[in-house]
Amino acid sequence: MEEWWKKATVYQIYPRSFMDSNGDGIGDLRGIIQKLDYLKELGVDILWLSPVYDSPNDDNGYDIRNYHEIMAEFGTMEDFDEMLEEIHNRGMKLLMDLVVNHTSDEHEWFQTKPDFYIWRDEPNNWRSIFSGSAWQYDEKRARYYLHLFTKKQPDLNWENPEVREAVYGMMRWWLDKGIDGFRMDVINLISKDPLFPDADEGNGSMHYMNGPKVHEHLKEMNEKVLSHYDIVTVGETPGASVEDARIYTDPANKELNMIFTFEHMELDQEGEKWDLKPLRLIDLKENKEKWQHALHTVGWNSLYWNNHDQPRIVSRFGNDKEYRVESAKMLATCLHFMQGTPYIYQGEELGMTNVRFDSIEEYQDVETHNMYKERTELGFSHEDIMESIYAKGRDNARTPMQWSAEPNGGFTTGTPWLGVNPNYPEINAEQRHDVNSIYTYYRALIAFRKTLDIVTTGDFTLLHREDEEIFAYERKSGDDKLTVYCNFSTNYRSMPRPPGDLLIGNYEQEVGEGELELRPYEAVAFYDKVK
């Protein structure tokens, strides 16, 4: 089958925060339908929809109660069918979130099929990814069940063939509806060490990340389901090494098309996510280089700065104050000219920023509240905890989409489920009409991916490796050469001008001839075709 997804750009929609059509403060499917022309105009090819399935919402929809129904807050299956048709009418495709490491404890399976889950008479010492024990005692069954996430998200037992068949049947049901692929939530956690040994300090990840049968299960899934459809698959795989990634994404292995990795998202922390440290640009460059080389000619990279679990990149690796526009464009340039499929998270194309709510009560995310409680009990100060939340909290990505300068950013006529970032009068989608807007710049980057084969096929060479402020690289394919310079600092920097013509730059004033004088957060890409 044609690998159409290699030239595609994906746009992630977090439905709860995208667009509210009925004034209840919660984004919904009809809201998405209203904004499809905006997405078509941007030029994206695939829409990835975070979970819209029926759910009690203990973890914002990642705790699924019924895979075959739509969450009432989001609309109906008729709304979904209309949305899918309208997406296809505009020449775009739909990627659904597949959450099959766990279900909700309110799922019918948990009520009637206990052997679909993982039980023990005595728990081991594994900790949940969301804090506390990974085991919950069930009074009715007088045993403990495993939940790597919240206690309302029991893990499925993939050792049971009936579980696998039930999951495959559900996947076929959605694919037969006409969806175009799956983003697979924490898919590399589905196989656990059957001995369930205790772990150092309760971190059991070595016993369930990339577990003993994960490749066996994915090969079976591919054989029984995925290979029968012309679709795209991306696996979320925390803790996957480059060696793991090559196995997951090598077409010869018949598993997945690409995976999400997290190493570059952990470079500004000391161990735990909430323990902050400044980004060293050299670390980021070497990490990107490693992944570009590892999967070149073997598998395929996914490229992202943002998603529903990550803070806003312009606040994180850019400058969201005086150089917000420049640094947002620079970060996009840096990513979109690499080899792989780029993912844009809603609002990224507007340069939306992190939010600083005054009190912990204004935050909605379960992970944030669990961490706040745990660290308060450990004696951390309120101020220090809030600084971590301002930098890394998941609600940074989940504040409602800023459509206009109208109240609540035009997201809702009601009270939004999560506060809108107060900067919406200055940062909103109305600015897309400006020829120098971040949105217009993203449109150009997306178009280059479709027209310049070198972006898809070229090899990758890191330039100026030891420079602590400049991220520069070269792509080569045959006689074509693409050179990208990105200034990650507020300093003015002189660099050697590469051969070729300026393809794109993020400043209104063109770069001059001769030596390249990079301004704060400036990005430039040069294209040279040897005659």
N, C-alpha and C positions, 0 to 999 in steps of 0.2 A: 504494500500500500504506500501511496505517496506520503512523504514526511512533511505535510503541509504546515505543521506546527513549528517547523524550524525557522520560517520567515514570519511567524505570527507574533503579535504582542497581546498579552493577556491583561485584562483589567479586573481587579477584584472588587466585588460589591459586598459590603457588610450590610445586609438588608435592613436591619434594625435602625441603622443610622443614615441610610441613603436618601430616601424621600418618602414622606408620609402623605398619602393621598386622602385620608379621611379625618384628619385632625385629632387622632387619639394620642399623638406624640410618639408613635412608633412607626418607623419606615415599613413599607409593605410592597407586595408584588405590583400593585397598580401604580405605585409611585415609581417603581423601576420602569414600567411601560412608558410612563410620561417622559422619562429622561433618556430613552433609547436613541433619539436623534442626536442628543448631546454626545453620546458615546460613539455613535457612527461618525459624527463630525470630527471627533478626536482621532479616529482612524484605527481604533483597536479592532482586533479580529475575534477574540474569545473573551467572553464574560465568565469569570469564576464567581459563583454564588456561594457565600458562606451558608451554613445549614438553614433550610427553611422548613424542615420536617416538624411534625407534631412533637412538642417537647415541653416538659414542665419548667424549662429554662433555669436549671440550677447552674449551668455553665453556658449561658447564652446560646442555647440550641445545640451544643455539642453533647447533650444528654438526650438521646432520641427515644421517644416513647412509641412512635409508630412511623416506620420508614415509608409507608404508603399514603400518608396524609400530610397536608400542609398545616403548619402552625396557625391557629385561628387568628392571631394578631397580624399575620402576614397576608391572609386572604384564603382563597379556596383553590382546589385543584383546577377548577375552571379558569381562575385567574392565571395559574401557572401555565396551563396549556396555551392560553392567549399570549402570555409573555414569550413562551418558547417560539410560537409561530411568528410573533413580531420581530424577535431577534433574528430568526432565519430569513424573514422577509427583507431584512436590511443587510443580509450577507454576512452576519456574525454567527458565532457558535456559542454554545453554553456548556460550561464545565461545572458539574455539581460536586459538592463536598460529600465524600464517602467516609462515614464515621463507623468503623466496624471493629475497632479494638475493644470498644465498650458500648453499652446501651444505657438508657435510663433504668433505674430500679423500678420504674413504673411500666416498663415494656412488658407486654404479655408473656414474652419468653421468661422473664425473671419471675413472673408469678406462677407459671405453669411448667416450665422446663428447667429445673435447677441444674441439670447436667450440661446446660448450655454455658455455665459459668464456672468459676474456679473457687473451690471450697477447701478449707482446712479445719481440722479440729482445734489446732493451736496455731496462732499467727507467727510468722517469722518477724524479723525486726525491720522489714522494708518500710521506708517512709513514702508517703504520697508526694507526687510532684507538686501538689497544692498544699503541702504542710501536713503534719500529723501522721498517724499510722496509715499504711496502705491497706489495712484490713478492718472490716466492720463486722461486728457480731450481729447475727440475724436471730432474733428471738424464736421465730416460727420454726426454723430449721436447726437451732441450737449449734450453729457452726459459723465460721468466719468466711466472708467472701472477699476476694481481692478487688481493690479499686485503686488503680494507679493515679487517678484524678480525684474528683470529689466522691464522697461516700454514696452519692446518688448515681454514680457511674460505674457499676460493676463491670469488670473485664470479662469479655467472652472467652470461652475455652476453645481455641482453635485446634486443639488436639482432637476434638469431637467432630467426626466427618459430617454429622447432621448440621452442626453450626455452619460449616463451610458451605454446604449445599443450600442452606437457608439464605446465607449472604449472597451466594451466586445467583439464586433465583430473584432476589430483590434487585441486584444490579441489572440483570437482564430486563426486568420490568421497566426500569428507568431508561435503559438504552433503547428498548423497543418503543418507548414514547418519543424518541428522537433526540435525546440529549447527546452531546458530542464528546463526553469523556468525564473523568473523575479526578479531583484532587483528593488524595487519600490521606486522611488525618492519621497522624502518628502510626503509619502502617508498619513501620519496622519494630513496633512493640508487640505485635500479635503472637509471637512465639516466645514462651517463657522457659527457663531452665526447669525441667520437670521435678527436680529435687528441691526447689525453692529454698536454697541455703540462706542463712543469715549473711548480712553484708557489712562491710566496714562502715561504721557510723550510720547504718541504715540505708545507705545509698545502694539500692539493688539494681541500678541501671545496667551494670555489666551482665546481669542475669536475665534481662529482658530486652535490651536494645540490640537489634540485629541478632536475635536469638537463634537457637539451633535449627529451627525448621522454617525460618522466615522465607528463604529462597524457594524451598519446596512448596510452600503455600502459594507464593506469588506465581510460580511457574504453573501450578494447577489452576489458579485464577485466570491466568492468561490463556491457557489451553481451553478452559471450559467457557470462558466469557469474553475476555478482551479481544482475543484474536478474531472473533466473529464479527467485529464492527470496525468501521473506519473512524477511530476516536483517538484522543490524546489522554495520556495518564501522567500525573505527577505525584510522587509519593513524598509526604512529609516524613523526614527520617532524622530525627535528632540523634546526635552521636555517631552519624555515619562518617567513616573515613573515606579518603579517596579510593582506597582499595574496595571498600564496600560499594561505593558509588559506581565504580566500573562494572561490578557484577550486576547491580540493580538496573543499569541503563544500557549495557551492551546489547544491541539488538539480537545478537546471536543467543543470548540467554533467555529471551522471550519473557521478560518480567515487566519493566516499566519504561516509559519514554524518557523520563527525567525525574530528578528528586530535588527537594528543598534541603539544603544543608544550613547549618547554623554557626559555623566557626566564625565567620566575619561579624556575626551579631553578638559575639561574646568577647570581642577585643577591647571593649571599654568597661570591663568589669574585672574585679579581683575574685576569682572563684565564683561565688554566688552572683546571680543576676543583679541583686540590689546593692552590691558593694561596688561603688563606682570608681573608675579611674579614667584619666584622659586617654583618648585614642592616640596611639603612635601610628602615624601614617605608614611608616615602613612595614609595620605588622600587617596592615590592611593590604598593601601592595603585594607583599609576599604571599599572603593568603589567596588573593585573587589570581596571582600568577600560578600558584600550585594547582588550583582547580581548573584554570584554563588549559594548562598543560596535561593534567591527568585525564581529562575526558576528550581531548582533541583526537579525532579519528576513532575513538572507542565508543563513548556514550554521548551524553548531551547535558549541558548545564542549564539550570534555571537561574535567572538573574533577578535579584530583588534587593531593595533597600527597606521596604515597608511591607507590613501586612497587619492583620487585625490583632496580632499579639505583640507588635513592635512599636516603639515610639516613632514619632515623625522624624524622618531623616534630616530635614532641613534644620531641626532643632538639635539633632544628635551629632551629625558629622559636618554640618554647615554652620551658617551664622544667621539666625532667624530674626536679627534686629536690622542693622544698617545694610547688610548684604543678603537679605532674604531672597530676593529675586535672582541675583547673580549666583548665589550658592545653590539654590534649587536647580537652576539650569545646569550648573557645573556638575552636580552629582548625577543628574540624568545623563549628561554627555558621557561621563566616566563609565557608567553602567551599560548604556545602550549600544555602544560600539564594540562590546565584548562578544565572544561567541556564546550563544545560548538563547533561550527564549526569555525576554524581559516581562516582568510582572509589575504593573502599576497598581498601587492601592488607592482607593477612592480619595480624592482630595490632594493626592501627591502632585497631580498635574496643575494644581492651583498654588502649590507651596504652602499648604496648611501646616500649622505648627502645633507643638505640644501645648497643653493647657495647664494652668496652675489654679486649681480650685482651692478655696480658702480652708475648707474643712474636709476631714476624712469622710464625713457623712455625704458629701456631694459625689463621692466616687461609687461606682456600681459593681466593679469587677471583684469576683470572689477571691481571686488570687491576691489582689491588693489588700482586701480586708483581712484575709488570713495572715498575710505577712505583717500587717500593722499590729494585729493582736499578738502574734508571736514575738515580735521585736519589742513591743511595749513591755511584755512580761519579762523579757530578757534585760530590760533596763535601758534600751536605746531611747534617746530623747525624741519627742514629737517632731521637733524641727529637722533632725537628721533623717527620720523616717520619711517625712514629707519630701525632703530633697530627693530621696531615692525614687519616690513615686512620681515626682515632677519629671524626673529624667527617664524612668523606665516603665512606669505603669502602663498597663494595656489600654486603659481608658483614653490615653493620649490619641490613640488611633480611632477610638470609637465615638468621639464627640461627633454630633451630626454634621453631615455634609453642608458646606456653606455655599448656598446657591445664589444668594443675593444680599443686599443690605437691608432687606425687609426684616421685621422681627423674627427672631430665631433663625436668622440666615435663610429664610424662605423654606426651611426644612418642614415646618409644621405650623398650622394655625392654632394648635393646642399647646399643651405643656410638654416639652420634649422629655423622653425617658431618661436622658442624660443631658446635662447642661451643654449648651452650644458655646464654643470658644468665643470669648467676648470680642475677639478681633475680626468677627465676620463682616463688619461694615467696610473694612479695608481689604479683606481677603475673601473673595467670593467668585463664583463662576461667571458673573457679568463681565469680569475683566478679560474673558477669553476673546472678546472682540478687538482688543488692543493688539496691534501687530507685534508688539514687543512683550506680550504676556508669556508667562510660564507655559500656559496651555498651548499657545501657538508654537512655542519652542518644542514641546512634546510632540505635537503634530508632525513637525519636520523630522524629528528623530525617528518616529514610527514609519514615516514614508521612506527614509533612507534604507531602513532594514528590508523593505520590499524591493527596492531598486538596485541596491549595491550588493552583489553576490559576495564580495569580500567579507562583509559583516557576518555572513553565515559560514563561509568556508575557510577564511584566512587563519593562519597560525598567529601566535601571540608572543611578542617579545617585550619584556619589561625594560624601560629605559630609566636612566638616572636612579638606579636602585637605592642608593644611600641618601637621596635627597629627602629631607623630613617635611617638605612642604609641597612638592610637585609630584603628582601621580601622572606619569607619562608612559605610553606604550605604543607599539607598532603592530599592525596587522598586515600580513603579506599573503597574497594568493596569486601565483603565476607572476604576471608583470604588474599587478596592482599593489599599491601600498597605501595604507591608511595610518596616519600618525595622530595621536590624541594627546593633548597636554591639558592637565587640570591642576589649577592652583588651589590647594586646600587651606590657604592662609590669607591674612589681610595685608601681606607684604607684596611689594612690587618685585618681580623677578625677571632677570634677563636669561633667556635660553636660546640655544641655536635654532634658527628657523628651519623646519624640515622642508624637503622638496615638495612641489605640487601646489595645487590651488586650495585656498581656504574653502572648506565645505560648509562649515557652520561655526559660529562663535556666539558667546552669550553676552557680549557688549554691543551696544548700538554702533559705536565707532569701530570701523574695521581695523584689524591689525595692520601695521605698516610693513614696508619691505625691510630687508636686512635682519638684524637681530630681533628676536621675538621678545617683546616687553610685556610680560604677563601682569595684568592688574589684579587686585584682590579678588579671589574666587573666580578668576577668568578661566574659561574653557575654550579650546579651539581644536578643530579637527581638520587635517589636511589630507587631500586625496591626490595621489600621483599615479598616473597610468603611463608606464614606460612605453614609448611609441615603438 
